[in-house]
């Protein structure tokens, strides 16, 4: 009886040691996305844009462009991360022509719709404040909750240099 108790305790101890060392012995591997798998990688990233609202300057901020979960070459996420009026929409894209836009797109921050027009990216079309030649972007947005009032965005792809950030 005494030996069964000792064997049982040793069994639990042995299983516990194996269990703990299985966690400790695992190599930590950092998971980084492979940009070569993103079909729209040439346009994804952060963009610094000047905004004009209904003809008046509305400041400078950043927007992000990233791929959809389906990694579709014909759609992209356009996201201002609520830096201005609030724009997060999945926008149709013509990757070959580097143009984008759509009508009555679902805007996810404020549950309205947005129409994106004249969306265009120009390779090497801008010079940053630090002097780098980068891609330029421009588009117009009209939100369903402020019909007839147009947001205009124009700017350049961010280099992440301090002088180039808003």
C-alpha positions in Angstrom: 0.0 0.0 0.0 2.8 2.3 0.9 4.6 1.5 -2.3 1.5 2.3 -4.4 1.3 5.7 -2.9 5.0 6.4 -3.6 4.7 5.1 -7.2 1.6 7.2 -7.7 3.3 10.4 -6.5 6.4 9.7 -8.6 4.2 9.1 -11.6 2.5 12.5 -11.1 5.9 14.1 -10.6 7.3 12.5 -13.8 4.2 13.6 -15.8 4.4 17.1 -14.4 8.1 17.4 -15.3 7.5 16.2 -18.9 4.5 18.6 -19.2 6.5 21.6 -18.1 9.6 20.8 -20.1 7.5 20.4 -23.2 6.6 24.1 -23.0 10.1 25.2 -22.1 11.8 23.2 -24.8 9.7 24.7 -27.7 11.6 27.2 -29.8 9.9 30.5 -30.1 9.4 31.4 -33.7 8.3 34.8 -34.7 5.6 34.8 -37.3 6.0 37.5 -39.9 3.8 37.9 -42.9 5.5 37.1 -46.2 4.9 40.2 -48.4 5.6 38.1 -51.5 2.3 36.4 -50.8 0.3 39.6 -50.9 -0.9 40.1 -54.4 -1.3 43.9 -54.1 2.0 44.4 -52.2 3.1 47.1 -54.5 0.4 49.5 -53.2 0.0 48.3 -49.6 1.3 50.4 -46.8 1.0 53.8 -45.1 0.3 56.9 -47.2 0.6 60.5 -46.0 -2.2 62.6 -47.4 -3.4 66.1 -47.4 -7.2 66.3 -47.0 -9.5 68.9 -48.4 -13.1 68.9 -47.2 -15.7 70.6 -49.3 -13.0 72.9 -50.8 -11.3 73.8 -47.5 -8.0 72.3 -46.2 -8.7 69.7 -43.5 -5.2 68.8 -42.4 -2.6 66.2 -43.2 -2.7 62.6 -41.9 -2.1 59.0 -42.8 -4.2 56.3 -44.4 -3.4 52.6 -44.8 -4.0 50.4 -47.8 -3.9 46.6 -47.2 -5.1 43.4 -48.8 -8.3 41.7 -48.0 -8.5 38.4 -46.2 -9.1 36.7 -49.6 -5.9 38.3 -50.9 -7.8 39.4 -54.0 -6.0 41.4 -56.7 -9.3 43.2 -57.4 -10.0 44.6 -53.9 -8.2 46.5 -51.2 -8.9 48.0 -47.8 -8.7 51.8 -47.7 -8.5 52.8 -44.0 -7.9 56.2 -42.5 -7.9 54.7 -39.0 -10.4 57.3 -38.0 -8.0 60.1 -38.6 -10.5 62.2 -40.4 -14.2 61.7 -41.1 -13.8 57.9 -40.7 -13.1 55.9 -43.8 -12.7 52.2 -43.8 -14.0 50.5 -46.9 -13.2 47.6 -49.2 -12.7 49.3 -52.5 -12.6 47.7 -56.0 -9.1 48.0 -57.5 -7.6 47.8 -61.0 -4.1 46.8 -60.1 -2.8 46.9 -63.7 -4.0 50.5 -64.2 -3.4 51.5 -60.5 -6.9 52.9 -60.2 -9.6 52.3 -57.6 -13.1 53.4 -56.8 -16.6 52.3 -56.3 -20.1 53.5 -55.5 -22.1 53.0 -52.3 -19.3 51.0 -50.6 -19.9 49.9 -47.0 -18.0 52.2 -44.6 -17.3 50.2 -41.4 -16.5 52.9 -38.8 -19.8 54.7 -38.9 -22.2 52.4 -40.7 -22.7 54.6 -43.7 -21.8 54.2 -47.4 -19.1 56.0 -49.3 -18.4 56.6 -52.9 -14.8 56.7 -53.9 -14.0 58.3 -57.2 -10.9 59.3 -59.2 -8.7 56.9 -57.2 -5.3 56.7 -58.7 -1.7 55.7 -57.7 1.2 57.0 -59.8 4.5 55.2 -59.6 7.3 57.7 -58.7 4.7 60.5 -58.8 5.7 62.3 -55.6 8.7 63.7 -53.8 8.7 63.5 -50.0 9.8 66.4 -47.7 13.0 64.5 -47.2 13.6 64.3 -50.9 12.8 60.7 -51.8 10.9 59.9 -54.9 7.9 57.7 -54.1 4.5 56.8 -55.4 1.6 59.3 -55.2 -2.1 58.7 -54.4 -5.2 60.8 -54.9 -8.9 60.1 -54.6 -12.2 61.7 -53.7 -14.7 60.4 -51.1 -18.4 61.2 -50.7 -20.2 59.9 -47.6 -23.9 59.1 -47.4 -24.3 61.0 -44.2 -23.0 64.3 -45.8 -24.2 64.0 -49.4 -22.8 66.5 -51.9 -19.8 67.3 -49.6 -16.5 65.8 -51.0 -13.4 64.8 -49.2 -10.3 65.0 -51.4 -7.2 63.1 -50.5 -3.8 63.5 -52.1 -0.3 62.6 -51.0 2.6 60.1 -51.1 3.6 56.7 -49.9 5.3 57.0 -46.5 9.0 56.3 -46.1 8.6 56.3 -42.3 11.3 58.9 -42.0 10.5 61.5 -39.3 10.7 64.4 -41.8 8.1 62.7 -44.0 5.5 62.0 -41.4 2.6 64.4 -40.7 
